[in-house]
Amino acid sequence: SLHNLPSTATSSANTPSTSSENNHMAVELADYKSKLRKLRQELEEKSEMLMEVKEELDHKCTQYEKLRGESQDWYAEARKSAAYRDEVDVLRERGERADRLEIEVQKLREKLSDAEFYRTRVEELREDTRMLMETKEMLEEQLLRSRKRSDQVMVLEADILKFKQMINDMSLERDVDKSKLQELLEENVQLQLATKNLMAGPDSTVNQNQSDTEEDIPSNDNSLSEQLTTNAQSRALKLELENRRLLAALDSLKESSFHESSNKILELEKDKKKLSLRLEQLQENCNRLVLQNGELENVFKNALEENKKLQDGLDVKQQIIDKQSHDRELDRIKQIDVEKQIETLTKEKQRVQNLCESIQRRTVDLERSIESKTKEVQQLNERCSELETVKKELYEMEARVNSLEKENSGQSKDLNKYKEDLESKNVELDSAVVQLQQKEKEVAQLLKQVESSAAMERKIQDYEKENQDLLSQQKIQNETISTLKKDLYDGTLATKKFKQNLERL
């Protein structure tokens, strides 16, 4: 289009006009030529600048594509880091759970050792209880024997009273026998006197009867007198025989009663002395047994109370031990599960530690890349400012081109092309600015992720402090367990001392 300008000028020069107009046109043509040369130079410069701008835009587009790929990679890394962060949280919780489970396993192991001690202690207490039951049975047997002895003492006291009553009865019988013997002696004397009188009486009566009969009836009464005499003689003989028999019976009765009474009195005296001695011994034994019985009852009551206390204590200990055995069984099962979990958690903990180290390395790399990207963004901002200046220059050029379009319509096509190129470049420049803003947002998000990773590191430090606190609490609990063991040992010494005192009793 620029080459067509001379032809138009020549055609205009060939037209019929005045010389002044020709000169004027020649001057204008020279001006236009000089202007065209300037415009050509400017166009060449602008085309060179446009080529440079195109190259820069191509370079920026490649950088933009590269940055977009990197941003996608960063998005993927951010998603991975978020997933890793979630995994780190889960694994940290598992690690804390593993630490708690390790503490519980340690406590359960200590409980197992305590349970073994309690088991041996329960066996000792069972042995002590068995010995106490044996002593209780022995004391019960002694108490039964003492009760039997006391019952025997009561029976013997009743026998003594009965023997005393028998002695009194026998003394009364002896007095009665003495009175009877005295009466028999008196009757014997009276019978002797009566027999003597009877022996003398028939003779006098016979003589008197004979004299009377001789005087009254001299002959006819001989048979009657004989009869009477025979009757009297026979009666006298009977009385004499009866008297002799009575005398013999009296003598025999007297001798037998005397011997029997004397022997019986001697035996009764001997029995009385024996019974009195036995009564004294039994009384002493009874008093001694009563005292022993009281002491044994007191000891038995104390032993029963102590046995009841020990039995209650043993029942409580047995319940505790049963509960501890059940808990120990549950703890053993739990310990097996916990050990398995600990193994898995230790592996996961190691993996998490490795993952944390890799994440830390990755965060360091991301920080470095963010620093480099921030530098690139700064450079891009500087370049954008340069592009803004270029854009302003292009706007100025567009204004100048518009003015040149008015002066030269032949250059309109090229100017339109340049205009379209400028508009496209402006659009590309606006899109590049938008992309730069997006990149700045992505950089801000990456900075937030870096801050969250720093917060996560601070949280890990807090967890380490909590772990130290838990270790100090575990130390305090171990000290309390040692004091409780000492108290239990003192309690065993006290029970042994009580056992020795009970054995002494």
C-alpha positions as CSV (number, residue, x, y, z in Angstrom):
1,S,0.0,0.0,0.0
2,L,3.0,2.3,0.6
3,H,4.3,1.5,-2.8
4,N,1.1,2.7,-4.4
5,L,1.5,6.2,-3.0
6,P,4.1,7.3,-5.7
7,S,1.8,6.2,-8.5
8,T,-1.0,8.2,-7.0
9,A,1.4,11.2,-6.6
10,T,2.5,10.9,-10.3
11,S,-1.0,10.5,-11.4
12,S,-2.0,13.6,-9.5
13,A,1.1,15.4,-11.0
14,N,0.0,14.5,-14.5
15,T,-3.3,16.1,-14.0
16,P,-3.8,19.6,-15.5
17,S,-3.1,22.1,-12.8
18,T,-1.1,25.2,-12.2
19,S,2.6,25.2,-11.5
20,S,2.1,26.5,-8.0
21,E,-0.1,23.7,-7.2
22,N,2.5,21.3,-8.7
23,N,5.2,22.8,-6.6
24,H,2.9,22.7,-3.6
25,M,2.1,19.1,-4.3
26,A,5.8,18.3,-4.8
27,V,6.6,19.8,-1.5
28,E,3.7,17.9,0.1
29,L,4.9,14.8,-1.7
30,A,8.4,15.3,-0.3
31,D,6.9,15.7,3.1
32,Y,4.8,12.7,2.6
33,K,7.8,10.7,1.5
34,S,9.8,11.9,4.5
35,K,6.8,11.0,6.7
36,L,6.5,7.7,5.0
37,R,10.1,7.0,5.6
38,K,9.7,7.9,9.2
39,L,6.6,5.8,9.4
40,R,8.4,2.9,7.7
41,Q,11.2,3.2,10.2
42,E,8.7,3.5,13.0
43,L,6.8,0.5,11.5
44,E,10.0,-1.5,11.2
45,E,10.9,-0.6,14.8
46,K,7.3,-1.4,16.0
47,S,7.4,-4.6,14.0
48,E,10.7,-5.5,15.6
49,M,9.2,-4.5,18.9
50,L,6.1,-6.6,18.1
51,M,8.3,-9.5,17.2
52,E,10.1,-9.1,20.5
53,V,6.8,-8.8,22.2
54,K,5.6,-11.9,20.4
55,E,8.7,-13.7,21.4
56,E,8.2,-12.5,24.9
57,L,4.6,-13.5,24.8
58,D,5.5,-16.9,23.4
59,H,8.1,-17.2,26.2
60,K,5.5,-16.1,28.7
61,C,3.0,-18.5,27.3
62,T,5.5,-21.3,27.6
63,Q,6.3,-20.1,31.1
64,Y,2.5,-19.9,31.8
65,E,2.1,-23.5,30.5
66,K,5.0,-24.5,32.6
67,L,3.6,-22.6,35.6
68,R,0.2,-24.1,35.0
69,G,1.7,-27.6,34.9
70,E,3.7,-26.8,38.1
71,S,0.5,-25.4,39.7
72,Q,-1.3,-28.5,38.8
73,D,1.6,-30.5,40.3
74,W,1.4,-28.2,43.3
75,Y,-2.4,-28.8,43.5
76,A,-1.7,-32.5,43.4
77,E,1.1,-32.1,45.9
78,A,-1.3,-30.0,48.1
79,R,-3.9,-32.7,47.9
80,K,-1.3,-35.3,48.7
81,S,0.0,-33.2,51.5
82,A,-3.6,-32.8,52.8
83,A,-4.0,-36.6,52.6
84,Y,-0.6,-37.0,54.2
85,R,-1.6,-34.5,56.9
86,D,-4.8,-36.5,57.5
87,E,-2.7,-39.7,57.6
88,V,-0.3,-37.9,59.9
89,D,-3.1,-36.9,62.2
90,V,-4.5,-40.5,62.2
91,L,-1.1,-41.9,62.7
92,R,-0.3,-39.4,65.5
93,E,-3.5,-40.4,67.2
94,R,-2.5,-44.0,66.7
95,G,0.9,-43.2,68.1
96,E,-0.6,-41.5,71.1
97,R,-2.9,-44.5,71.5
98,A,0.2,-46.8,71.2
99,D,1.9,-44.7,73.9
100,R,-1.2,-45.0,76.1
101,L,-1.4,-48.7,75.4
102,E,2.3,-49.1,76.2
103,I,1.7,-47.4,79.5
104,E,-1.3,-49.6,80.1
105,V,0.8,-52.7,79.2
106,Q,3.4,-51.6,81.8
107,K,0.7,-51.1,84.4
108,L,-0.8,-54.5,83.5
109,R,2.7,-56.1,83.9
110,E,3.0,-54.4,87.2
111,K,-0.4,-55.7,88.1
112,L,0.6,-59.2,87.1
113,S,3.6,-59.0,89.4
114,D,1.3,-57.7,92.1
115,A,-1.1,-60.5,91.4
116,E,1.6,-63.1,91.8
117,F,2.5,-61.5,95.1
118,Y,-1.2,-61.5,96.1
119,R,-1.5,-65.1,95.0
120,T,1.3,-66.1,97.3
121,R,-0.1,-63.9,100.0
122,V,-3.5,-65.6,99.6
123,E,-1.9,-69.0,99.8
124,E,-0.2,-67.9,103.0
125,L,-3.4,-66.6,104.4
126,R,-5.2,-69.8,103.5
127,E,-2.5,-71.8,105.3
128,D,-3.0,-69.4,108.3
129,T,-6.7,-69.9,108.1
130,R,-6.3,-73.7,108.0
131,M,-4.0,-73.5,111.0
132,L,-6.5,-71.3,112.8
133,M,-9.3,-73.7,111.9
134,E,-7.2,-76.5,113.3
135,T,-6.6,-74.5,116.5
136,K,-10.3,-73.7,116.6
137,E,-11.2,-77.4,116.3
138,M,-8.6,-78.2,119.0
139,L,-10.0,-75.5,121.3
140,E,-13.5,-76.8,120.6
141,E,-12.4,-80.3,121.5
142,Q,-10.8,-78.9,124.7
143,L,-14.0,-77.0,125.4
144,L,-16.1,-80.1,124.9
145,R,-13.7,-82.1,127.2
146,S,-13.9,-79.3,129.8
147,R,-17.7,-79.3,129.4
148,K,-17.8,-83.1,129.8
149,R,-15.6,-82.7,132.9
150,S,-17.8,-80.0,134.3
151,D,-20.8,-82.3,133.6
152,Q,-18.9,-85.1,135.3
153,V,-18.2,-82.8,138.2
154,M,-21.9,-82.0,138.5
155,V,-22.7,-85.7,138.4
156,L,-20.1,-86.4,141.0
157,E,-21.4,-83.6,143.2
158,A,-24.9,-85.2,142.8
159,D,-23.3,-88.6,143.7
160,I,-21.6,-87.0,146.7
161,L,-24.9,-85.5,147.9
162,K,-26.5,-88.9,147.4
163,F,-23.8,-90.7,149.3
164,K,-24.1,-88.1,152.1
165,Q,-27.8,-88.8,152.2
166,M,-27.0,-92.5,152.2
167,I,-24.6,-92.0,155.1
168,N,-27.2,-90.0,157.0
169,D,-29.8,-92.8,156.3
170,M,-27.4,-95.5,157.3
171,S,-26.6,-93.6,160.5
172,L,-30.3,-93.3,161.2
173,E,-30.7,-97.0,160.5
174,R,-27.8,-97.7,162.8
175,D,-29.6,-95.7,165.5
176,V,-32.8,-97.6,164.9
177,D,-31.0,-100.9,165.0
178,K,-29.4,-99.9,168.3
179,S,-32.8,-99.0,169.7
180,K,-34.2,-102.3,168.4
181,L,-31.3,-104.1,169.9
182,Q,-31.9,-102.4,173.2
183,E,-35.6,-103.3,173.0
184,L,-34.7,-106.9,172.2
185,L,-32.3,-107.1,175.1
186,E,-35.0,-105.7,177.4
187,E,-37.6,-108.2,176.0
188,N,-35.0,-111.0,176.4
189,V,-34.6,-110.0,180.1
190,Q,-38.4,-109.9,180.5
191,L,-38.7,-113.3,178.8
192,Q,-36.0,-114.7,181.1
193,L,-37.9,-113.4,184.1
194,A,-41.2,-114.7,182.7
195,T,-39.7,-118.2,182.1
196,K,-38.3,-118.2,185.6
197,N,-41.7,-117.2,186.9
198,L,-43.4,-119.8,184.7
199,M,-41.1,-122.5,185.9
200,A,-41.8,-121.7,189.5
201,G,-45.5,-121.1,189.1
202,P,-46.7,-124.6,187.9
203,D,-45.1,-126.3,190.8
204,S,-46.8,-124.1,193.4
205,T,-50.1,-124.3,191.6
206,V,-49.9,-128.1,191.4
207,N,-49.2,-128.5,195.1
208,Q,-52.0,-126.1,196.0
209,N,-54.4,-127.9,193.7
210,Q,-53.5,-131.3,195.2
211,S,-54.0,-130.0,198.7
212,D,-57.3,-128.5,197.8
213,T,-58.5,-131.6,195.9
214,E,-57.5,-133.8,198.8
215,E,-59.4,-131.7,201.1
216,D,-62.5,-131.3,198.9
217,I,-62.6,-134.3,196.6
218,P,-60.2,-136.9,197.9
219,S,-60.6,-139.7,195.3
220,N,-62.5,-138.7,192.2
221,D,-60.2,-135.9,190.9
222,N,-56.9,-137.7,190.4
223,S,-57.3,-137.9,186.7
224,L,-58.0,-134.2,186.4
225,S,-54.9,-133.3,188.4
226,E,-52.8,-135.5,186.3
227,Q,-54.2,-133.9,183.2
228,L,-53.5,-130.4,184.5
229,T,-50.0,-131.3,185.4
230,T,-49.3,-132.9,182.1
231,N,-50.7,-129.8,180.4
232,A,-48.7,-127.5,182.6
233,Q,-45.6,-129.5,182.1
234,S,-46.1,-129.6,178.3
235,R,-46.8,-125.9,178.3
236,A,-43.8,-125.2,180.4
237,L,-41.6,-127.4,178.1
238,K,-42.9,-125.5,175.1
239,L,-42.3,-122.2,176.8
240,E,-38.8,-123.3,177.8
241,L,-38.1,-124.4,174.2
242,E,-39.5,-121.2,172.9
243,N,-37.4,-119.2,175.4
244,R,-34.3,-121.1,174.4
245,R,-35.0,-120.6,170.7
246,L,-35.7,-116.9,171.3
247,L,-32.5,-116.7,173.3
248,A,-30.5,-118.4,170.6
249,A,-32.2,-116.2,168.0
250,L,-31.5,-113.2,170.1
251,D,-27.9,-114.1,170.5
252,S,-27.4,-114.8,166.9
253,L,-29.3,-111.7,166.0
254,K,-27.3,-109.7,168.5
255,E,-24.0,-111.1,167.2
256,S,-25.0,-110.7,163.5
257,S,-26.4,-107.2,164.0
258,F,-23.3,-106.2,166.0
259,H,-20.9,-107.6,163.4
260,E,-22.9,-106.3,160.5
261,S,-23.4,-102.9,162.1
262,S,-19.7,-102.6,163.1
263,N,-18.5,-103.7,159.6
264,K,-21.1,-101.5,158.0
265,I,-20.0,-98.6,160.1
266,L,-16.4,-99.2,159.3
267,E,-17.1,-99.5,155.6
268,L,-19.3,-96.4,155.8
269,E,-16.5,-94.5,157.6
270,K,-14.0,-95.6,155.0
271,D,-16.4,-94.7,152.2
272,K,-17.1,-91.4,153.9
273,K,-13.4,-90.6,154.1
274,K,-12.8,-91.7,150.5
275,L,-15.8,-89.7,149.3
276,S,-14.7,-86.6,151.3
277,L,-11.2,-86.8,149.8
278,R,-12.7,-87.5,146.3
279,L,-15.1,-84.6,146.9
280,E,-12.3,-82.3,147.8
281,Q,-10.3,-83.4,144.7
282,L,-13.3,-83.0,142.5
283,Q,-14.1,-79.6,144.0
284,E,-10.5,-78.5,143.3
285,N,-10.7,-80.0,139.8
286,C,-14.1,-78.4,139.3
287,N,-12.7,-75.0,140.4
288,R,-9.7,-75.4,138.2
289,L,-11.8,-76.6,135.3
290,V,-14.2,-73.6,135.8
291,L,-11.2,-71.3,135.6
292,Q,-9.8,-73.1,132.6
293,N,-13.2,-73.1,131.1
294,G,-13.6,-69.4,131.5
295,E,-10.1,-68.8,130.1
296,L,-10.8,-71.1,127.2
297,E,-14.1,-69.5,126.5
298,N,-12.4,-66.1,126.5
299,V,-9.7,-67.4,124.2
300,F,-12.2,-69.2,122.1
301,K,-14.3,-66.0,121.8
302,N,-11.2,-64.0,120.9
303,A,-10.2,-66.6,118.5
304,L,-13.6,-66.7,117.0
305,E,-13.6,-62.9,116.6
306,E,-10.2,-62.9,115.1
307,N,-11.1,-65.9,112.9
308,K,-14.2,-64.0,111.8
309,K,-12.2,-60.9,111.1
310,L,-9.6,-63.0,109.2
311,Q,-12.4,-64.9,107.4
312,D,-14.0,-61.6,106.4
313,G,-10.6,-60.3,105.4
314,L,-10.0,-63.5,103.4
315,D,-13.4,-63.3,101.8
316,V,-12.7,-59.7,100.8
317,K,-9.2,-60.7,99.6
318,Q,-10.6,-63.7,97.8
319,Q,-13.2,-61.4,96.1
320,I,-10.4,-59.0,95.2
321,I,-8.2,-61.8,94.0
322,D,-11.1,-63.3,91.9
323,K,-11.8,-59.9,90.5
324,Q,-8.1,-59.3,89.9
325,S,-7.8,-62.8,88.3
326,H,-10.7,-62.0,86.0
327,D,-9.3,-58.5,85.3
328,R,-5.9,-60.1,84.8
329,E,-7.4,-62.6,82.3
330,L,-9.1,-59.7,80.5
331,D,-5.9,-57.7,80.8
332,R,-3.9,-60.6,79.4
333,I,-6.3,-60.9,76.4
334,K,-6.2,-57.1,76.1
335,Q,-2.4,-57.2,76.4
336,I,-2.2,-59.6,73.5
337,D,-4.4,-57.4,71.4
338,V,-2.5,-54.3,72.6
339,E,0.9,-55.9,71.8
340,K,-0.4,-56.7,68.3
341,Q,-1.7,-53.2,68.0
342,I,1.6,-51.9,69.3
343,E,3.5,-53.8,66.7
344,T,1.3,-52.5,64.0
345,L,1.4,-49.0,65.5
346,T,5.2,-49.1,65.9
347,K,5.4,-50.0,62.2
348,E,2.9,-47.3,61.3
349,K,4.8,-44.9,63.7
350,Q,8.0,-45.6,61.9
351,R,6.3,-45.2,58.6
352,V,4.7,-41.9,59.8
353,Q,8.1,-40.7,61.1
354,N,9.6,-41.4,57.7
355,L,6.6,-39.8,56.1
356,C,6.9,-36.8,58.4
357,E,10.6,-36.5,57.5
358,S,9.7,-36.7,53.8
359,I,6.9,-34.2,54.3
360,Q,9.3,-31.9,56.2
361,R,11.8,-32.3,53.3
362,R,9.0,-31.7,50.9
363,T,7.9,-28.6,52.8
364,V,11.5,-27.3,52.7
365,D,11.5,-27.9,49.0
366,L,8.1,-26.3,48.6
367,E,9.3,-23.3,50.6
368,R,12.3,-23.0,48.4
369,S,10.2,-23.4,45.3
370,I,7.7,-20.9,46.7
371,E,10.6,-18.5,47.2
372,S,11.8,-19.0,43.7
373,K,8.2,-18.7,42.4
374,T,7.7,-15.5,44.4
375,K,10.9,-14.2,42.8
376,E,9.5,-15.2,39.4
377,V,6.2,-13.6,40.2
378,Q,8.1,-10.4,41.1
379,Q,9.9,-10.6,37.9
380,L,6.6,-11.2,36.1
381,N,5.1,-8.2,37.9
382,E,8.1,-6.2,36.7
383,R,7.6,-7.6,33.2
384,C,3.9,-6.8,33.4
385,S,4.8,-3.2,34.4
386,E,7.1,-3.1,31.3
387,L,4.3,-4.6,29.2
388,E,2.0,-1.9,30.6
389,T,4.4,0.7,29.4
390,V,4.6,-1.1,26.1
391,K,0.8,-1.2,26.0
392,K,0.7,2.5,26.6
393,E,3.2,3.0,23.8
394,L,1.1,0.8,21.6
395,Y,-1.9,2.9,22.5
396,E,0.0,5.9,21.5
397,M,1.1,4.2,18.3
398,E,-2.5,3.3,17.7
399,A,-3.5,6.9,18.1
400,R,-0.7,8.0,15.8
401,V,-1.7,5.2,13.3
402,N,-5.3,6.5,13.4
403,S,-4.0,10.0,12.6
404,L,-1.9,8.5,9.8
405,E,-4.9,6.6,8.5
406,K,-6.6,10.0,8.0
407,E,-3.5,11.2,6.2
408,N,-2.9,8.0,4.4
409,S,-5.7,5.6,3.5
410,G,-3.3,3.2,1.8
411,Q,-1.8,2.2,5.1
412,S,-5.2,1.3,6.6
413,K,-4.9,-2.4,5.9
414,D,-1.5,-2.7,7.6
415,L,-2.8,-0.6,10.4
416,N,-5.9,-2.7,10.8
417,K,-3.6,-5.8,10.9
418,Y,-1.4,-4.0,13.5
419,K,-4.6,-3.0,15.3
420,E,-5.8,-6.6,15.4
421,D,-2.4,-7.8,16.5
422,L,-2.5,-5.1,19.2
423,E,-5.9,-6.1,20.3
424,S,-5.0,-9.8,20.4
425,K,-1.8,-8.9,22.3
426,N,-3.9,-6.8,24.7
427,V,-6.3,-9.8,25.2
428,E,-3.3,-12.1,25.7
429,L,-1.8,-9.6,28.1
430,D,-5.0,-9.4,30.0
431,S,-5.2,-13.2,30.2
432,A,-1.6,-13.2,31.3
433,V,-2.4,-10.7,34.0
434,V,-5.4,-12.9,35.1
435,Q,-3.1,-15.9,35.1
436,L,-0.5,-14.0,37.2
437,Q,-3.3,-13.1,39.7
438,Q,-4.2,-16.8,39.8
439,K,-0.6,-17.7,40.4
440,E,-0.4,-15.2,43.2
441,K,-3.5,-16.9,44.8
442,E,-1.8,-20.3,44.4
443,V,1.3,-18.9,46.0
444,A,-0.8,-17.6,48.9
445,Q,-2.4,-21.0,49.3
446,L,1.0,-22.6,49.3
447,L,2.1,-20.2,52.0
448,K,-1.0,-21.1,54.0
449,Q,-0.1,-24.8,53.6
450,V,3.4,-24.0,54.8
451,E,1.9,-22.2,57.8
452,S,-0.3,-25.2,58.5
453,S,2.7,-27.5,58.3
454,A,4.5,-25.3,60.8
455,A,1.4,-25.4,63.1
456,M,1.5,-29.2,62.7
457,E,5.1,-29.2,63.8
458,R,4.2,-27.0,66.8
459,K,1.4,-29.5,67.6
460,I,3.9,-32.4,67.5
461,Q,6.1,-30.4,70.0
462,D,3.0,-30.0,72.2
463,Y,2.3,-33.8,72.0
464,E,5.9,-34.4,73.0
465,K,5.5,-32.2,76.0
466,E,2.3,-34.1,76.9
467,N,4.2,-37.3,76.6
468,Q,6.8,-36.0,79.1
469,D,4.0,-35.0,81.5
470,L,2.5,-38.6,81.2
471,L,6.0,-40.0,81.9
472,S,6.2,-37.9,85.1
473,Q,2.7,-39.0,86.1
474,Q,3.8,-42.6,85.5
475,K,6.8,-42.1,87.8
476,I,4.5,-40.7,90.5
477,Q,2.2,-43.7,90.1
478,N,5.2,-46.1,90.4
479,E,6.1,-44.3,93.7
480,T,2.6,-44.7,95.0
481,I,2.6,-48.4,94.1
482,S,5.9,-48.9,96.0
483,T,4.4,-47.2,99.0
484,L,1.3,-49.5,98.8
485,K,3.6,-52.5,98.5
486,K,5.4,-51.3,101.7
487,D,2.1,-51.0,103.5
488,L,1.1,-54.5,102.4
489,Y,4.4,-55.8,103.7
490,D,3.8,-54.1,107.0
491,G,0.3,-55.7,107.1
492,T,1.8,-59.1,106.5
493,L,4.2,-58.5,109.4
494,A,1.3,-57.6,111.6
495,T,-0.7,-60.7,110.6
496,K,2.4,-62.9,111.3
497,K,2.8,-61.2,114.7
498,F,-0.9,-61.9,115.4
499,K,-0.5,-65.5,114.3
500,Q,2.5,-65.9,116.7
501,N,0.4,-64.4,119.5
502,L,-2.5,-66.7,118.7
503,E,-0.1,-69.8,118.6
504,R,1.2,-68.7,122.0
505,L,-2.4,-68.6,123.3
